[in-house]
Amino acid sequence: MTKQDGIIVGIGGLLFILVALFTPIGALFLVVVGIIAFITYKLAHPKS
């Protein structure tokens, strides 16, 4: 995990917290998107 990845995750985390505070539906949507992104990342970067 590079420094750039850490920054992206940090920004994403802040956005997630802000959206989750204001809209439960938005939070649910972000959770679904996050899961899809995580699965996609795992498929794209399988452990050798």
C-alpha positions in Angstrom: 0.0 0.0 0.0 1.6 3.2 -1.2 1.4 6.7 0.3 -1.0 7.7 -2.5 -3.3 4.8 -1.6 -3.3 6.0 2.0 -4.3 9.5 1.0 -7.1 8.2 -1.2 -8.4 6.0 1.6 -8.2 8.9 4.0 -10.2 11.2 1.8 -12.7 8.5 1.1 -13.1 7.8 4.8 -13.7 11.5 5.5 -16.3 11.7 2.7 -17.9 8.5 4.0 -18.2 9.9 7.6 -19.7 13.2 6.3 -22.3 11.4 4.1 -23.1 8.9 6.8 -23.8 11.7 9.3 -26.3 13.3 7.0 -27.9 10.6 4.9 -28.4 6.9 6.0 -29.3 6.0 2.4 -26.1 7.6 1.2 -24.1 5.7 3.7 -25.7 2.4 2.6 -24.9 3.3 -1.0 -21.3 4.0 -0.1 -21.0 0.7 1.8 -22.3 -1.2 -1.3 -19.9 0.8 -3.6 -17.0 0.1 -1.1 -17.7 -3.6 -1.1 -17.8 -3.7 -4.9 -14.6 -1.7 -5.1 -12.9 -4.0 -2.6 -13.9 -7.2 -4.4 -12.8 -5.6 -7.7 -9.4 -4.7 -6.2 -9.0 -8.2 -4.8 -9.7 -9.7 -8.2 -7.4 -7.3 -9.9 -4.6 -7.9 -7.4 -4.6 -11.6 -6.4 -2.0 -12.8 -4.0 0.8 -14.5 -5.8 
